[in-house]
């Protein structure tokens, strides 16, 4: 029997597979396809203090081995979450993680403060890396001082697990991971989407209404893997890896590169049951390699 | 029925017009409820250009045999690949997705308006309406006679009127100019086709105070309400075409 559980600095997951924010709704969208409670954790669609309508259509462009999106954090706000969604997600036997966003530090602090009253939420993922909002998001996660300030402010009001989601749209991502660690983050997750663009050559128009958007899917996997490897060597806190994971082998590669857990994102759009199949596949990998615990894979890259 | 991921077999694939194919799929299901207006997401394997699934309306469906048909117009790499599927091939689909058309009440007069391959969901809708004892009127618009799809199946279900933009078949002009609209009146209009056509039909329906539902096609990644990419601007804000639609009553759209 393989022990698939992982302990992220006190946050215990029954297995290292978490579904990524913005690709898993609030969980119940997947009830027809999988037993959501089998997952190590689910990270819910990003929440803001106030409701957001998001960006205009078109918000999606398929690209080679991936896709661009510019959804822009459409959500009904933390108030709606607490009254309507929290009671539903509380029923799942998995770690329910809230992805927290804001236009400014006060917004982040407000949401984190309100979530503190929700006993089932053991962790938040601080999103300082969304590329699709004009204010906040990536503006925080790509400037060192802003990143430090927002993490510090949220740390002051949130005493459970704090995961910070890092942007790849920086020169040196390890600097931001170190800042997160210095400010008391319990883990870092990376990567958020890479800022990209698609053009329709016939009409000469951008294929997204916002012109630019976030690239995800297998196209970004080598970049994500490299960053996970770099960050895992730069900080002591656990690293949660994501970016283009489509199957169990991809997931294992991130663990080998130094991730303690992984997130499945865009793949769930195509195969809504892929996250649980990845759990099974990681178990199979452990058995084939005679590993009794999945934690033995983390950081096992042979150089 | 519960949404599911399923491998289905291609029973038949025939080209009914240049670049337009009908694929009959054996779902292996018996008496499963799939409603007119719903759609399936088809995985297109083996190409980096077809990363995402492709959505197709349920063109026809027989619950007793479990055979589900798709109308596929070649428009890009995904539909091109799918058009080459042969008997016995396996396809992976997620279905049934989306809401469905609101069926008419007894004795109501029904108009089904389709444009080009937008006729896709109307055959199954027409069959269900006919089964409920109403003979629907089809009004199908095409660019020219060469692009007119075979109408034999529609004629078994209801009356069929055709328009072509160049007048090479049926009446000349757009569907909204067809004489059937001035001769008859309808209690319900159902419409699917290119957006300018649907907007023109919606404008006609509003002008004549007629109930009208349209089926929208928006770019989507997932098809089950999580990517939030396929939104449409409605009186209730941004809604997902895939789960709140694809069928919308025009009074809820900001057209």
Interface residues (C-beta under 8 A of the other chain):
Chain A: X22 X23 X24 X25 X29 X30 X32 X33 X45 X53 X54 X57 X58 X59 X60 X61 X62 X63 X64 X65 X66 X67 X69 X71 X74 X217 X218 X266 X268 X269 X270 X271 X272 X273
Chain B: X2 X3 X4 X5 X43 X48 X49 X50 X51 X52 X53 X94 X218 X219 X220 X221 X222 X224 X225 X226 X227 X228 X229 X230 X231 X232 X233 X237 X238
